[in-house]
């Protein structure tokens, strides 16, 4: 399955899937929860270099997806 990001201003809440991005509302909700948890963690740690943190997490996730152990 290919990931489709949200399209600003095109999101819908009716039915089982968003008409803007085509993802299920369940998938969107879980993604929002994961992002929220990462934001809370960064805030709790008091990181000032937000971009470095986000880039590190993104690269780490990509590496693990490309090289599953």
HTML snippet that shows the backbone in 3Dmol.js (N, CA, C, O; Angstrom):
<script src="https://3Dmol.org/build/3Dmol-min.js"></script>
<div id="view" style="width:600px;height:400px;position:relative"></div>
<script>
const pdb = `
ATOM      1  N   UNK A   1       0.855  -1.177   0.000  1.00  0.00           N
ATOM      2  CA  UNK A   1       0.000   0.000   0.000  1.00  0.00           C
ATOM      3  C   UNK A   1       0.897   1.234   0.000  1.00  0.00           C
ATOM      4  O   UNK A   1       1.931   1.257   0.667  1.00  0.00           O
ATOM      5  N   UNK A   2       0.506   2.237  -0.734  1.00  0.00           N
ATOM      6  CA  UNK A   2       1.266   3.481  -0.806  1.00  0.00           C
ATOM      7  C   UNK A   2       0.639   4.515   0.130  1.00  0.00           C
ATOM      8  O   UNK A   2      -0.581   4.678   0.162  1.00  0.00           O
ATOM      9  N   UNK A   3       1.493   5.215   0.896  1.00  0.00           N
ATOM     10  CA  UNK A   3       1.030   6.269   1.797  1.00  0.00           C
ATOM     11  C   UNK A   3       0.639   7.499   0.990  1.00  0.00           C
ATOM     12  O   UNK A   3       1.347   7.901   0.066  1.00  0.00           O
ATOM     13  N   UNK A   4      -0.488   8.088   1.347  1.00  0.00           N
ATOM     14  CA  UNK A   4      -0.943   9.344   0.748  1.00  0.00           C
ATOM     15  C   UNK A   4      -1.111  10.371   1.856  1.00  0.00           C
ATOM     16  O   UNK A   4      -1.951  10.192   2.738  1.00  0.00           O
ATOM     17  N   UNK A   5      -0.322  11.449   1.828  1.00  0.00           N
ATOM     18  CA  UNK A   5      -0.454  12.466   2.870  1.00  0.00           C
ATOM     19  C   UNK A   5      -1.761  13.240   2.733  1.00  0.00           C
ATOM     20  O   UNK A   5      -2.383  13.259   1.671  1.00  0.00           O
ATOM     21  N   UNK A   6      -2.156  13.868   3.815  1.00  0.00           N
ATOM     22  CA  UNK A   6      -3.352  14.710   3.798  1.00  0.00           C
ATOM     23  C   UNK A   6      -3.156  15.849   2.805  1.00  0.00           C
ATOM     24  O   UNK A   6      -2.044  16.342   2.613  1.00  0.00           O
ATOM     25  N   UNK A   7      -4.245  16.251   2.185  1.00  0.00           N
ATOM     26  CA  UNK A   7      -4.234  17.382   1.262  1.00  0.00           C
ATOM     27  C   UNK A   7      -4.982  18.515   1.956  1.00  0.00           C
ATOM     28  O   UNK A   7      -6.189  18.428   2.181  1.00  0.00           O
ATOM     29  N   UNK A   8      -4.262  19.564   2.290  1.00  0.00           N
ATOM     30  CA  UNK A   8      -4.837  20.671   3.046  1.00  0.00           C
ATOM     31  C   UNK A   8      -6.136  21.167   2.418  1.00  0.00           C
ATOM     32  O   UNK A   8      -6.190  21.481   1.229  1.00  0.00           O
ATOM     33  N   UNK A   9      -7.178  21.230   3.240  1.00  0.00           N
ATOM     34  CA  UNK A   9      -8.466  21.739   2.799  1.00  0.00           C
ATOM     35  C   UNK A   9      -9.353  20.724   2.101  1.00  0.00           C
ATOM     36  O   UNK A   9     -10.488  21.045   1.748  1.00  0.00           O
ATOM     37  N   UNK A  10      -8.866  19.506   1.893  1.00  0.00           N
ATOM     38  CA  UNK A  10      -9.631  18.483   1.175  1.00  0.00           C
ATOM     39  C   UNK A  10     -10.111  17.358   2.089  1.00  0.00           C
ATOM     40  O   UNK A  10     -10.770  16.427   1.625  1.00  0.00           O
ATOM     41  N   UNK A  11      -9.791  17.430   3.377  1.00  0.00           N
ATOM     42  CA  UNK A  11     -10.145  16.355   4.309  1.00  0.00           C
ATOM     43  C   UNK A  11     -11.657  16.263   4.507  1.00  0.00           C
ATOM     44  O   UNK A  11     -12.357  17.274   4.568  1.00  0.00           O
ATOM     45  N   UNK A  12     -12.138  15.032   4.606  1.00  0.00           N
ATOM     46  CA  UNK A  12     -13.550  14.790   4.893  1.00  0.00           C
ATOM     47  C   UNK A  12     -13.646  13.831   6.068  1.00  0.00           C
ATOM     48  O   UNK A  12     -12.733  13.041   6.308  1.00  0.00           O
ATOM     49  N   UNK A  13     -14.744  13.898   6.795  1.00  0.00           N
ATOM     50  CA  UNK A  13     -14.916  13.037   7.960  1.00  0.00           C
ATOM     51  C   UNK A  13     -16.015  12.003   7.786  1.00  0.00           C
ATOM     52  O   UNK A  13     -16.149  11.117   8.631  1.00  0.00           O
ATOM     53  N   UNK A  14     -16.798  12.080   6.734  1.00  0.00           N
ATOM     54  CA  UNK A  14     -17.875  11.126   6.516  1.00  0.00           C
ATOM     55  C   UNK A  14     -17.357   9.823   5.937  1.00  0.00           C
ATOM     56  O   UNK A  14     -16.278   9.776   5.347  1.00  0.00           O
ATOM     57  N   UNK A  15     -18.137   8.766   6.112  1.00  0.00           N
ATOM     58  CA  UNK A  15     -17.771   7.465   5.564  1.00  0.00           C
ATOM     59  C   UNK A  15     -16.599   6.844   6.294  1.00  0.00           C
ATOM     60  O   UNK A  15     -16.269   7.236   7.414  1.00  0.00           O
ATOM     61  N   UNK A  16     -15.982   5.884   5.657  1.00  0.00           N
ATOM     62  CA  UNK A  16     -14.869   5.174   6.289  1.00  0.00           C
ATOM     63  C   UNK A  16     -13.518   5.746   5.902  1.00  0.00           C
ATOM     64  O   UNK A  16     -12.527   5.533   6.601  1.00  0.00           O
ATOM     65  N   UNK A  17     -13.471   6.481   4.775  1.00  0.00           N
ATOM     66  CA  UNK A  17     -12.209   7.007   4.274  1.00  0.00           C
ATOM     67  C   UNK A  17     -12.329   8.497   3.956  1.00  0.00           C
ATOM     68  O   UNK A  17     -13.399   8.988   3.597  1.00  0.00           O
ATOM     69  N   UNK A  18     -11.220   9.195   4.096  1.00  0.00           N
ATOM     70  CA  UNK A  18     -11.150  10.613   3.731  1.00  0.00           C
ATOM     71  C   UNK A  18     -11.179  10.711   2.209  1.00  0.00           C
ATOM     72  O   UNK A  18     -10.467   9.979   1.522  1.00  0.00           O
ATOM     73  N   UNK A  19     -11.988  11.600   1.696  1.00  0.00           N
ATOM     74  CA  UNK A  19     -12.062  11.773   0.246  1.00  0.00           C
ATOM     75  C   UNK A  19     -10.877  12.580  -0.284  1.00  0.00           C
ATOM     76  O   UNK A  19     -10.620  12.580  -1.488  1.00  0.00           O
ATOM     77  N   UNK A  20     -10.158  13.264   0.599  1.00  0.00           N
ATOM     78  CA  UNK A  20      -8.992  14.043   0.170  1.00  0.00           C
ATOM     79  C   UNK A  20      -7.772  13.182  -0.091  1.00  0.00           C
ATOM     80  O   UNK A  20      -7.167  13.268  -1.160  1.00  0.00           O
ATOM     81  N   UNK A  21      -7.402  12.345   0.883  1.00  0.00           N
ATOM     82  CA  UNK A  21      -6.186  11.535   0.752  1.00  0.00           C
ATOM     83  C   UNK A  21      -6.476  10.059   0.490  1.00  0.00           C
ATOM     84  O   UNK A  21      -5.593   9.321   0.053  1.00  0.00           O
ATOM     85  N   UNK A  22      -7.709   9.627   0.756  1.00  0.00           N
ATOM     86  CA  UNK A  22      -8.074   8.235   0.522  1.00  0.00           C
ATOM     87  C   UNK A  22      -7.750   7.286   1.658  1.00  0.00           C
ATOM     88  O   UNK A  22      -8.053   6.095   1.582  1.00  0.00           O
ATOM     89  N   UNK A  23      -7.128   7.809   2.724  1.00  0.00           N
ATOM     90  CA  UNK A  23      -6.793   6.939   3.859  1.00  0.00           C
ATOM     91  C   UNK A  23      -8.022   6.728   4.733  1.00  0.00           C
ATOM     92  O   UNK A  23      -8.945   7.542   4.740  1.00  0.00           O
ATOM     93  N   UNK A  24      -8.017   5.615   5.471  1.00  0.00           N
ATOM     94  CA  UNK A  24      -9.129   5.357   6.382  1.00  0.00           C
ATOM     95  C   UNK A  24      -9.051   6.333   7.549  1.00  0.00           C
ATOM     96  O   UNK A  24      -7.974   6.805   7.913  1.00  0.00           O
ATOM     97  N   UNK A  25     -10.199   6.622   8.120  1.00  0.00           N
ATOM     98  CA  UNK A  25     -10.213   7.524   9.279  1.00  0.00           C
ATOM     99  C   UNK A  25      -9.486   6.887  10.458  1.00  0.00           C
ATOM    100  O   UNK A  25      -8.927   7.595  11.295  1.00  0.00           O
ATOM    101  N   UNK A  26      -9.488   5.563  10.530  1.00  0.00           N
ATOM    102  CA  UNK A  26      -8.745   4.855  11.579  1.00  0.00           C
ATOM    103  C   UNK A  26      -7.240   5.091  11.409  1.00  0.00           C
ATOM    104  O   UNK A  26      -6.541   5.379  12.380  1.00  0.00           O
ATOM    105  N   UNK A  27      -6.749   4.969  10.183  1.00  0.00           N
ATOM    106  CA  UNK A  27      -5.328   5.204   9.914  1.00  0.00           C
ATOM    107  C   UNK A  27      -4.941   6.642  10.252  1.00  0.00           C
ATOM    108  O   UNK A  27      -3.897   6.884  10.856  1.00  0.00           O
ATOM    109  N   UNK A  28      -5.778   7.582   9.863  1.00  0.00           N
ATOM    110  CA  UNK A  28      -5.509   8.998  10.140  1.00  0.00           C
ATOM    111  C   UNK A  28      -5.454   9.244  11.645  1.00  0.00           C
ATOM    112  O   UNK A  28      -4.572   9.955  12.127  1.00  0.00           O
ATOM    113  N   UNK A  29      -6.391   8.658  12.387  1.00  0.00           N
ATOM    114  CA  UNK A  29      -6.429   8.836  13.844  1.00  0.00           C
ATOM    115  C   UNK A  29      -5.181   8.248  14.500  1.00  0.00           C
ATOM    116  O   UNK A  29      -4.609   8.862  15.400  1.00  0.00           O
ATOM    117  N   UNK A  30      -4.757   7.065  14.056  1.00  0.00           N
ATOM    118  CA  UNK A  30      -3.557   6.447  14.632  1.00  0.00           C
ATOM    119  C   UNK A  30      -2.315   7.266  14.311  1.00  0.00           C
ATOM    120  O   UNK A  30      -1.432   7.411  15.156  1.00  0.00           O
ATOM    121  N   UNK A  31      -2.240   7.802  13.098  1.00  0.00           N
ATOM    122  CA  UNK A  31      -1.103   8.631  12.721  1.00  0.00           C
ATOM    123  C   UNK A  31      -1.060   9.896  13.575  1.00  0.00           C
ATOM    124  O   UNK A  31       0.006  10.300  14.040  1.00  0.00           O
ATOM    125  N   UNK A  32      -2.217  10.519  13.778  1.00  0.00           N
ATOM    126  CA  UNK A  32      -2.281  11.716  14.630  1.00  0.00           C
ATOM    127  C   UNK A  32      -1.822  11.396  16.045  1.00  0.00           C
ATOM    128  O   UNK A  32      -1.139  12.204  16.675  1.00  0.00           O
ATOM    129  N   UNK A  33      -2.194  10.214  16.552  1.00  0.00           N
ATOM    130  CA  UNK A  33      -1.790   9.816  17.898  1.00  0.00           C
ATOM    131  C   UNK A  33      -0.271   9.649  17.977  1.00  0.00           C
ATOM    132  O   UNK A  33       0.355  10.101  18.936  1.00  0.00           O
ATOM    133  N   UNK A  34       0.320   9.003  16.970  1.00  0.00           N
ATOM    134  CA  UNK A  34       1.774   8.821  16.944  1.00  0.00           C
ATOM    135  C   UNK A  34       2.497  10.161  16.887  1.00  0.00           C
ATOM    136  O   UNK A  34       3.466  10.376  17.616  1.00  0.00           O
ATOM    137  N   UNK A  35       2.038  11.051  16.034  1.00  0.00           N
ATOM    138  CA  UNK A  35       2.660  12.377  15.915  1.00  0.00           C
ATOM    139  C   UNK A  35       2.521  13.136  17.232  1.00  0.00           C
ATOM    140  O   UNK A  35       3.475  13.757  17.699  1.00  0.00           O
ATOM    141  N   UNK A  36       1.339  13.085  17.824  1.00  0.00           N
ATOM    142  CA  UNK A  36       1.116  13.756  19.108  1.00  0.00           C
ATOM    143  C   UNK A  36       2.031  13.232  20.193  1.00  0.00           C
ATOM    144  O   UNK A  36       2.542  14.005  21.004  1.00  0.00           O
ATOM    145  N   UNK A  37       2.245  11.917  20.215  1.00  0.00           N
ATOM    146  CA  UNK A  37       3.135  11.318  21.214  1.00  0.00           C
ATOM    147  C   UNK A  37       4.573  11.787  21.011  1.00  0.00           C
ATOM    148  O   UNK A  37       5.286  12.043  21.981  1.00  0.00           O
ATOM    149  N   UNK A  38       4.998  11.900  19.761  1.00  0.00           N
ATOM    150  CA  UNK A  38       6.357  12.375  19.494  1.00  0.00           C
ATOM    151  C   UNK A  38       6.512  13.845  19.882  1.00  0.00           C
ATOM    152  O   UNK A  38       7.555  14.239  20.404  1.00  0.00           O
ATOM    153  N   UNK A  39       5.496  14.649  19.633  1.00  0.00           N
ATOM    154  CA  UNK A  39       5.535  16.062  20.023  1.00  0.00           C
ATOM    155  C   UNK A  39       5.625  16.178  21.542  1.00  0.00           C
ATOM    156  O   UNK A  39       6.438  16.943  22.060  1.00  0.00           O
ATOM    157  N   UNK A  40       4.796  15.424  22.253  1.00  0.00           N
ATOM    158  CA  UNK A  40       4.825  15.461  23.723  1.00  0.00           C
ATOM    159  C   UNK A  40       6.187  15.037  24.252  1.00  0.00           C
ATOM    160  O   UNK A  40       6.699  15.632  25.200  1.00  0.00           O
ATOM    161  N   UNK A  41       6.777  14.006  23.641  1.00  0.00           N
ATOM    162  CA  UNK A  41       8.092  13.539  24.073  1.00  0.00           C
ATOM    163  C   UNK A  41       9.140  14.635  23.888  1.00  0.00           C
ATOM    164  O   UNK A  41       9.922  14.906  24.799  1.00  0.00           O
ATOM    165  N   UNK A  42       9.158  15.266  22.712  1.00  0.00           N
ATOM    166  CA  UNK A  42      10.134  16.325  22.444  1.00  0.00           C
ATOM    167  C   UNK A  42       9.948  17.497  23.403  1.00  0.00           C
ATOM    168  O   UNK A  42      10.924  18.091  23.862  1.00  0.00           O
ATOM    169  N   UNK A  43       8.694  17.828  23.705  1.00  0.00           N
ATOM    170  CA  UNK A  43       8.420  18.905  24.655  1.00  0.00           C
ATOM    171  C   UNK A  43       8.869  18.521  26.058  1.00  0.00           C
ATOM    172  O   UNK A  43       9.441  19.341  26.777  1.00  0.00           O
ATOM    173  N   UNK A  44       8.613  17.285  26.444  1.00  0.00           N
ATOM    174  CA  UNK A  44       9.019  16.807  27.774  1.00  0.00           C
ATOM    175  C   UNK A  44      10.539  16.852  27.926  1.00  0.00           C
ATOM    176  O   UNK A  44      11.055  17.185  28.994  1.00  0.00           O
ATOM    177  N   UNK A  45      11.250  16.515  26.850  1.00  0.00           N
ATOM    178  CA  UNK A  45      12.711  16.524  26.874  1.00  0.00           C
ATOM    179  C   UNK A  45      13.262  17.945  26.817  1.00  0.00           C
ATOM    180  O   UNK A  45      14.421  18.179  27.161  1.00  0.00           O
ATOM    181  N   UNK A  46      12.437  18.889  26.386  1.00  0.00           N
ATOM    182  CA  UNK A  46      12.866  20.280  26.301  1.00  0.00           C
ATOM    183  C   UNK A  46      13.802  20.564  25.142  1.00  0.00           C
ATOM    184  O   UNK A  46      14.628  21.473  25.219  1.00  0.00           O
ATOM    185  N   UNK A  47      13.682  19.799  24.070  1.00  0.00           N
ATOM    186  CA  UNK A  47      14.551  20.006  22.910  1.00  0.00           C
ATOM    187  C   UNK A  47      14.324  21.385  22.300  1.00  0.00           C
ATOM    188  O   UNK A  47      13.185  21.806  22.095  1.00  0.00           O
ATOM    189  N   UNK A  48      15.413  22.076  22.016  1.00  0.00           N
ATOM    190  CA  UNK A  48      15.346  23.365  21.328  1.00  0.00           C
ATOM    191  C   UNK A  48      15.536  23.187  19.821  1.00  0.00           C
ATOM    192  O   UNK A  48      15.075  24.006  19.026  1.00  0.00           O
ATOM    193  N   UNK A  49      16.216  22.111  19.442  1.00  0.00           N
ATOM    194  CA  UNK A  49      16.533  21.859  18.030  1.00  0.00           C
ATOM    195  C   UNK A  49      15.514  20.884  17.433  1.00  0.00           C
ATOM    196  O   UNK A  49      15.817  19.721  17.169  1.00  0.00           O
ATOM    197  N   UNK A  50      14.310  21.392  17.231  1.00  0.00           N
ATOM    198  CA  UNK A  50      13.199  20.563  16.753  1.00  0.00           C
ATOM    199  C   UNK A  50      13.493  19.892  15.420  1.00  0.00           C
ATOM    200  O   UNK A  50      13.182  18.715  15.235  1.00  0.00           O
ATOM    201  N   UNK A  51      14.085  20.624  14.497  1.00  0.00           N
ATOM    202  CA  UNK A  51      14.353  20.055  13.175  1.00  0.00           C
ATOM    203  C   UNK A  51      15.317  18.881  13.257  1.00  0.00           C
ATOM    204  O   UNK A  51      15.142  17.887  12.552  1.00  0.00           O
ATOM    205  N   UNK A  52      16.339  18.982  14.113  1.00  0.00           N
ATOM    206  CA  UNK A  52      17.284  17.875  14.269  1.00  0.00           C
ATOM    207  C   UNK A  52      16.580  16.638  14.821  1.00  0.00           C
ATOM    208  O   UNK A  52      16.830  15.523  14.364  1.00  0.00           O
ATOM    209  N   UNK A  53      15.708  16.834  15.793  1.00  0.00           N
ATOM    210  CA  UNK A  53      14.969  15.715  16.383  1.00  0.00           C
ATOM    211  C   UNK A  53      14.079  15.050  15.336  1.00  0.00           C
ATOM    212  O   UNK A  53      14.089  13.827  15.197  1.00  0.00           O
ATOM    213  N   UNK A  54      13.311  15.851  14.603  1.00  0.00           N
ATOM    214  CA  UNK A  54      12.392  15.311  13.596  1.00  0.00           C
ATOM    215  C   UNK A  54      13.168  14.594  12.493  1.00  0.00           C
ATOM    216  O   UNK A  54      12.768  13.514  12.057  1.00  0.00           O
ATOM    217  N   UNK A  55      14.268  15.181  12.041  1.00  0.00           N
ATOM    218  CA  UNK A  55      15.078  14.543  11.001  1.00  0.00           C
ATOM    219  C   UNK A  55      15.664  13.226  11.484  1.00  0.00           C
ATOM    220  O   UNK A  55      15.691  12.250  10.736  1.00  0.00           O
ATOM    221  N   UNK A  56      16.134  13.187  12.727  1.00  0.00           N
ATOM    222  CA  UNK A  56      16.688  11.957  13.292  1.00  0.00           C
ATOM    223  C   UNK A  56      15.633  10.864  13.362  1.00  0.00           C
ATOM    224  O   UNK A  56      15.884   9.729  12.956  1.00  0.00           O
ATOM    225  N   UNK A  57      14.460  11.198  13.872  1.00  0.00           N
ATOM    226  CA  UNK A  57      13.381  10.211  13.989  1.00  0.00           C
ATOM    227  C   UNK A  57      12.979   9.705  12.605  1.00  0.00           C
ATOM    228  O   UNK A  57      12.815   8.501  12.409  1.00  0.00           O
ATOM    229  N   UNK A  58      12.821  10.607  11.657  1.00  0.00           N
ATOM    230  CA  UNK A  58      12.452  10.210  10.300  1.00  0.00           C
ATOM    231  C   UNK A  58      13.479   9.282   9.670  1.00  0.00           C
ATOM    232  O   UNK A  58      13.117   8.269   9.071  1.00  0.00           O
ATOM    233  N   UNK A  59      14.757   9.620   9.802  1.00  0.00           N
ATOM    234  CA  UNK A  59      15.816   8.779   9.242  1.00  0.00           C
ATOM    235  C   UNK A  59      15.869   7.425   9.935  1.00  0.00           C
ATOM    236  O   UNK A  59      16.098   6.402   9.290  1.00  0.00           O
ATOM    237  N   UNK A  60      15.659   7.417  11.248  1.00  0.00           N
ATOM    238  CA  UNK A  60      15.672   6.155  11.997  1.00  0.00           C
ATOM    239  C   UNK A  60      14.537   5.239  11.552  1.00  0.00           C
ATOM    240  O   UNK A  60      14.737   4.038  11.372  1.00  0.00           O
ATOM    241  N   UNK A  61      13.355   5.804  11.378  1.00  0.00           N
ATOM    242  CA  UNK A  61      12.206   5.014  10.934  1.00  0.00           C
ATOM    243  C   UNK A  61      12.461   4.468   9.532  1.00  0.00           C
ATOM    244  O   UNK A  61      12.226   3.287   9.273  1.00  0.00           O
ATOM    245  N   UNK A  62      12.939   5.314   8.632  1.00  0.00           N
ATOM    246  CA  UNK A  62      13.204   4.886   7.260  1.00  0.00           C
ATOM    247  C   UNK A  62      14.226   3.753   7.228  1.00  0.00           C
ATOM    248  O   UNK A  62      14.045   2.774   6.504  1.00  0.00           O
ATOM    249  N   UNK A  63      15.294   3.882   8.006  1.00  0.00           N
ATOM    250  CA  UNK A  63      16.334   2.847   8.052  1.00  0.00           C
ATOM    251  C   UNK A  63      15.755   1.519   8.526  1.00  0.00           C
ATOM    252  O   UNK A  63      16.065   0.470   7.962  1.00  0.00           O
ATOM    253  N   UNK A  64      14.918   1.561   9.558  1.00  0.00           N
ATOM    254  CA  UNK A  64      14.323   0.332  10.088  1.00  0.00           C
ATOM    255  C   UNK A  64      13.325  -0.286   9.104  1.00  0.00           C
ATOM    256  O   UNK A  64      13.212  -1.510   9.032  1.00  0.00           O
ATOM    257  N   UNK A  65      12.610   0.531   8.356  1.00  0.00           N
ATOM    258  CA  UNK A  65      11.678   0.007   7.355  1.00  0.00           C
ATOM    259  C   UNK A  65      12.422  -0.625   6.176  1.00  0.00           C
ATOM    260  O   UNK A  65      11.980  -1.630   5.619  1.00  0.00           O
ATOM    261  N   UNK A  66      13.546  -0.029   5.805  1.00  0.00           N
ATOM    262  CA  UNK A  66      14.317  -0.541   4.674  1.00  0.00           C
ATOM    263  C   UNK A  66      15.168  -1.750   5.040  1.00  0.00           C
ATOM    264  O   UNK A  66      15.504  -2.564   4.180  1.00  0.00           O
ATOM    265  N   UNK A  67      15.514  -1.863   6.323  1.00  0.00           N
ATOM    266  CA  UNK A  67      16.364  -2.966   6.793  1.00  0.00           C
ATOM    267  C   UNK A  67      15.748  -3.624   8.019  1.00  0.00           C
ATOM    268  O   UNK A  67      16.315  -3.545   9.109  1.00  0.00           O
ATOM    269  N   UNK A  68      14.600  -4.270   7.863  1.00  0.00           N
ATOM    270  CA  UNK A  68      13.961  -4.891   9.036  1.00  0.00           C
ATOM    271  C   UNK A  68      14.840  -6.013   9.594  1.00  0.00           C
ATOM    272  O   UNK A  68      15.477  -6.757   8.848  1.00  0.00           O
ATOM    273  N   UNK A  69      14.855  -6.110  10.902  1.00  0.00           N
ATOM    274  CA  UNK A  69      15.688  -7.161  11.513  1.00  0.00           C
ATOM    275  C   UNK A  69      14.864  -8.349  11.918  1.00  0.00           C
ATOM    276  O   UNK A  69      15.403  -9.322  12.446  1.00  0.00           O
TER     277      UNK A  69
END
`;
const viewer = $3Dmol.createViewer("view");
viewer.addModel(pdb, "pdb");
viewer.setStyle({}, {cartoon: {color: "spectrum"}});
viewer.zoomTo();
viewer.render();
</script>
